[in-house]
């Protein structure tokens, strides 16, 4: 792999904290607009406990209240299965030629 590809991969890495405060790296795959909200689709960059291999994580983006003037965002869990499925369906349709999805 050449150096430019490695830098590109590093630019797509998002580090989040898990429930225990540990850093977990994810590869940013896409930002999906759904019903006026934005959702990020992330792929664990390393094995994550309780996650199936190659299972994506979908989180909703929200502006931080402390810095409402800034562009800072936080990611929050999505509990609504219908929303998760709809966002994932949009993602699958958008990337059907790039990924081999298993139902």
Backbone torsions as a table, in degrees:
resi	resn	phi	psi	omega
1	UNK	NA	132.9	-179.7
2	UNK	-81.7	167.3	-173.2
3	UNK	-62.8	-37.3	-179.2
4	UNK	-63.9	-41.5	177.0
5	UNK	-63.8	-38.1	178.8
6	UNK	-64.4	-41.9	178.1
7	UNK	-64.6	-40.0	178.2
8	UNK	-60.8	-43.7	179.5
9	UNK	-61.8	-42.9	179.6
10	UNK	-63.8	-34.1	178.7
11	UNK	-67.4	-24.2	-178.7
12	UNK	-92.7	6.5	-179.0
13	UNK	-91.2	129.1	177.3
14	UNK	-115.5	129.8	178.5
15	UNK	-104.8	122.3	178.8
16	UNK	-119.5	162.8	176.3
17	UNK	-98.2	136.9	174.8
18	UNK	-86.7	-175.4	-177.1
19	UNK	-59.3	-26.7	-177.8
20	UNK	-93.6	3.9	179.6
21	UNK	84.5	8.9	179.4
22	UNK	-84.4	144.1	175.7
23	UNK	-73.5	134.1	177.1
24	UNK	-130.6	128.9	-178.9
25	UNK	-93.2	138.3	177.1
26	UNK	-130.2	148.8	171.9
27	UNK	-91.3	125.4	177.4
28	UNK	-73.8	121.8	-179.8
29	UNK	-101.2	-42.7	-176.5
30	UNK	-167.5	162.7	173.0
31	UNK	-118.9	121.6	-175.1
32	UNK	-113.7	130.4	172.2
33	UNK	-90.9	128.9	178.4
34	UNK	-145.5	119.2	178.3
35	UNK	50.0	46.0	176.2
36	UNK	78.4	4.4	178.4
37	UNK	-118.3	158.2	177.4
38	UNK	-111.5	139.1	-179.6
39	UNK	-129.6	139.1	175.7
40	UNK	-99.3	144.0	175.3
41	UNK	-112.2	119.5	-175.3
42	UNK	-122.3	148.8	175.4
43	UNK	-118.1	126.1	178.3
44	UNK	-55.6	129.3	-179.5
45	UNK	-81.5	-11.8	178.6
46	UNK	-145.5	167.4	179.6
47	UNK	-61.7	127.3	179.2
48	UNK	-113.4	131.7	179.2
49	UNK	-57.4	139.3	179.1
50	UNK	71.7	11.8	177.4
51	UNK	-115.6	139.0	174.1
52	UNK	-72.7	150.6	176.2
53	UNK	-58.7	137.9	178.8
54	UNK	61.2	23.4	175.7
55	UNK	-91.4	127.6	-179.0
56	UNK	-79.3	159.6	176.0
57	UNK	-116.4	130.4	178.8
58	UNK	-114.0	124.2	-179.8
59	UNK	-128.9	147.5	178.1
60	UNK	-86.3	140.3	176.7
61	UNK	-91.8	141.5	176.3
62	UNK	-139.9	141.8	174.7
63	UNK	-69.1	143.6	176.8
64	UNK	-75.1	137.1	-178.0
65	UNK	-73.1	-33.4	-177.7
66	UNK	-61.5	-37.2	-176.7
67	UNK	-121.4	61.0	-174.8
68	UNK	-62.2	-20.6	177.8
69	UNK	-80.4	-18.0	-177.2
70	UNK	-91.7	174.0	179.0
71	UNK	-96.2	15.0	-178.5
72	UNK	-68.5	140.4	179.0
73	UNK	-127.5	156.2	170.5
74	UNK	-119.6	159.8	177.2
75	UNK	-111.2	132.6	179.9
76	UNK	-124.4	151.4	179.3
77	UNK	-65.0	150.5	176.8
78	UNK	-112.2	119.7	-177.8
79	UNK	-91.8	-23.5	-175.1
80	UNK	-76.8	110.2	-178.4
81	UNK	-60.8	-35.1	179.7
82	UNK	-63.9	-41.2	178.1
83	UNK	-66.2	-46.2	179.0
84	UNK	-57.8	-45.7	-179.4
85	UNK	-65.3	-40.5	-179.9
86	UNK	-65.1	-44.8	179.3
87	UNK	-64.4	-42.4	179.5
88	UNK	-65.6	-37.6	177.2
89	UNK	-62.3	-41.0	176.7
90	UNK	-62.1	-45.3	179.0
91	UNK	-60.3	-47.2	-179.7
92	UNK	-60.8	-42.3	-179.7
93	UNK	-64.6	-40.6	-178.3
94	UNK	-66.9	-34.3	-174.6
95	UNK	-115.4	24.1	-176.6
96	UNK	-59.6	-27.0	-179.6
97	UNK	-89.5	-10.8	-176.9
98	UNK	-104.1	-25.8	-177.4
99	UNK	-123.4	151.7	174.6
100	UNK	-100.6	97.7	-175.9
101	UNK	-83.8	138.6	177.5
102	UNK	-112.4	125.1	179.3
103	UNK	-84.5	NA	NA
